[in-house]
Amino acid sequence: MQPLQHTLPTPYPVGPVHCYSAEINGELLLIDTGPPMEEGKKYLQQHFDLQRLQHVLITHCHIDHYGLAAWLEREYDCTIYLPYRDSLKIANHSKRLDGLTAIRQEIGFSAAFAEAFRCEMDSDLVFPEFPQQFKIAEQELPPELGIEILACPGHSQSDLVYVGSNWAATGDTMLREIFQSPMLDIDLKTGKRFHNYAAYCDTILKLATLRDKQILPGHNGYIIGVDFNISYYTDKLLKRAKQSRKFSAELNAPEVVEKLFGDSIQEPFQNI
């Protein structure tokens, strides 16, 4: 059975977000939740028998995809499944922020910029309430659901793709005409920098295995096709590398950002 798409509004530039529901072997599940907004709560209450909701699968812990997870857990006693690397972010939140602050200063951003970034990352606007009794999707998702999990980092270090018999819920790993942003993050498994473009090169190979699946994206209504997207992503990746390479030898990271984007980036969070 192919999951049903549900589109919820968000206040973010990315626009509306898609969640997906399915009933498998008599068990009701939801993939992603939408942001922590009253409109989203009302939508879910009106379109679901939430008393029957048993499983909530999160593709990645960005606010527009998991924002209602804690509310669903608390109010309807359903099981929340989070990506393993997001569990590390939750358990090591302050440690990660320390690392993010340090790495920005190491590559040339000012202490004031690094601290402004930390404050923004530490706000409820980025990380809403965490669920309390979540399980690790890669380790604890019931096998009887028949859902395969692909770790596909790049958009974040934790992105998961949930794959059914004829579908794949891809979160933000495969969006139409939207390529992954460069990102500065700390790999909480190693303590070193997480290189999201290197990770996304591996992810592209995994996405190529989904050619026979109906792609269920996190935003936009559809994708043209897996091969079309992979060609688009590869082209973007090479063009960005070429563009950055022109400046990287003689400029530090903040100067490269200024050369490439000028004054168009105003908020510290955009520079990750």
Secondary structure, 3 states (H helix, E strand, C coil): CCCEEEEECCCCCCCCEEEEEEEECCEEEEECCCCCCHHHHHHHHHHCCHHHEEEEECCCCCHHHHCCHHHHHHHHCCEEEECHHHHHHHHCHHHHHHHHHHHHHHCCCCHHHHHHHHHHHCCCCCCCCCCCCCEEHHHHCCHHHCCEEEECCCCCCCCEEEECCCEEEEECCCECCECCCCCEEECCCCCCEEEHHHHHHHHHHHHHHHCCCEEEECCCCCCCCHHHHHHHHHHHHHHHHHHHHHHHCCCCHHHHHHHHHCCCCCCHHHHC
